Amino acid sequence: MPQQVSMGATLQCSFGAAPSSLVVLPVNQVMGEGPPAANIMDHIPMVNIMPFGVCSSLANPQVAAATSAALGVLTPMPCIPATFSPWAPGAPTVLLGNQPSLDNVSKCMCNWGGVVSIVNPATVKTMIP
């Protein structure tokens, strides 16, 4: 059974070089074993999802430009997440702020082709059906 995700969860992007942490603002007033619990709408770049070090996706215009300038040698550039769509699929049986709760099997797509996944949900006892 999937686990509830809360603030401080460890995230990883498939094109990122380093892990990141999920930031959940306490607007839903629901706590998950202490910190605020997340829903699928906690996907805003630089608010909820922080950078993953450097990005190596050629779909990222900064990486493409740097790689072109380096005569085709892949040149990673600083990550600026472009996660404009909500986490999917979430847990529709549990609503937080009228949105499905975020579980640890959900993924978030970056516009540069990366898949953001949850490595550690920051909760260990709270399961979501």
C-alpha positions as CSV (number, residue, x, y, z in Angstrom):
1,M,0.0,0.0,0.0
2,P,1.4,3.5,-0.9
3,Q,2.6,5.9,1.8
4,Q,1.4,9.5,2.3
5,V,4.0,12.1,1.2
6,S,4.7,15.1,3.4
7,M,7.1,18.0,3.6
8,G,10.8,17.0,3.5
9,A,10.2,14.1,1.1
10,T,13.3,13.3,-1.0
11,L,12.7,13.7,-4.8
12,Q,14.9,12.6,-7.7
13,C,14.6,13.7,-11.4
14,S,15.7,11.3,-14.1
15,F,17.9,14.1,-15.7
16,G,19.0,15.8,-12.4
17,A,22.4,15.2,-10.8
18,A,21.3,15.5,-7.2
19,P,18.2,14.8,-5.1
20,S,15.9,17.5,-3.9
21,S,13.3,18.0,-1.1
22,L,9.6,18.6,-1.4
23,V,8.4,21.8,0.3
24,V,4.7,21.7,1.3
25,L,3.1,24.9,2.5
26,P,0.6,24.3,5.4
27,V,-2.4,25.6,3.5
28,N,-4.4,22.4,3.7
29,Q,-4.0,22.2,7.5
30,V,-3.4,18.5,7.4
31,M,-0.2,17.0,9.0
32,G,1.4,13.7,8.0
33,E,3.3,12.4,11.1
34,G,4.3,16.0,12.0
35,P,5.1,18.0,8.8
36,P,2.3,19.2,6.4
37,A,0.9,16.5,4.1
38,A,1.1,16.9,0.3
39,N,-1.6,16.7,-2.4
40,I,-1.1,16.4,-6.2
41,M,-1.1,20.2,-6.6
42,D,2.1,20.6,-4.7
43,H,4.1,20.7,-7.9
44,I,5.0,24.4,-8.3
45,P,8.6,24.9,-9.4
46,M,10.8,26.8,-6.9
47,V,8.0,26.7,-4.4
48,N,7.3,23.0,-3.9
49,I,9.9,21.4,-6.1
50,M,13.5,22.7,-5.7
51,P,16.4,22.3,-8.2
52,F,18.1,19.0,-8.7
53,G,21.7,20.3,-9.1
54,V,22.4,20.3,-12.8
55,C,20.2,19.2,-15.7
56,S,21.4,17.0,-18.5
57,S,18.3,16.9,-20.7
58,L,18.9,18.2,-24.3
59,A,15.2,19.3,-24.3
60,N,16.2,22.0,-21.8
61,P,17.2,25.1,-23.9
62,Q,20.0,26.0,-21.6
63,V,21.6,22.5,-21.9
64,A,21.0,22.5,-25.7
65,A,22.7,25.9,-26.1
66,A,25.7,24.9,-23.9
67,T,26.1,21.6,-25.7
68,S,26.0,23.3,-29.1
69,A,28.6,25.8,-27.9
70,A,30.8,22.9,-26.8
71,L,30.6,21.4,-30.3
72,G,28.3,18.6,-29.3
73,V,29.8,17.6,-26.0
74,L,26.9,17.2,-23.5
75,T,27.2,20.1,-21.1
76,P,24.8,20.0,-18.1
77,M,23.5,23.4,-16.9
78,P,21.9,24.4,-13.6
79,C,18.5,22.8,-13.0
80,I,15.4,25.0,-13.0
81,P,12.4,22.7,-12.6
82,A,9.6,23.1,-15.2
83,T,6.9,21.0,-13.5
84,F,3.8,22.7,-14.7
85,S,1.5,19.7,-14.5
86,P,0.3,18.1,-11.2
87,W,1.6,14.9,-9.8
88,A,-0.1,11.7,-11.2
89,P,-2.0,9.6,-10.3
90,G,-2.2,10.6,-6.6
91,A,-4.6,8.9,-4.3
92,P,-8.2,9.9,-5.3
93,T,-9.6,8.0,-2.3
94,V,-8.1,10.5,0.2
95,L,-8.6,14.2,-0.5
96,L,-6.5,17.0,1.0
97,G,-7.9,20.5,0.2
98,N,-10.3,18.9,-2.3
99,Q,-7.4,17.4,-4.3
100,P,-6.1,13.8,-4.3
101,S,-3.5,13.2,-1.7
102,L,0.1,12.6,-2.9
103,D,1.4,9.1,-2.4
104,N,4.9,7.8,-2.9
105,V,4.2,6.0,-6.3
106,S,3.1,9.2,-8.0
107,K,5.3,10.9,-10.6
108,C,5.6,14.5,-11.9
109,M,6.7,15.3,-15.4
110,C,9.2,18.1,-16.1
111,N,8.7,20.0,-19.4
112,W,12.3,19.2,-20.3
113,G,11.5,15.4,-20.4
114,G,12.5,14.5,-16.8
115,V,10.4,12.3,-14.6
116,V,10.4,13.4,-10.9
117,S,9.9,10.5,-8.5
118,I,9.6,10.2,-4.8
119,V,12.6,8.4,-3.2
120,N,11.6,8.8,0.4
121,P,8.1,10.0,1.3
122,A,9.1,11.4,4.8
123,T,6.4,9.4,6.4
124,V,6.8,5.8,7.4
125,K,3.5,4.8,9.1
126,T,0.8,6.6,7.2
127,M,-0.6,4.4,4.4
128,I,-3.1,5.5,1.7
129,P,-5.6,3.1,0.2
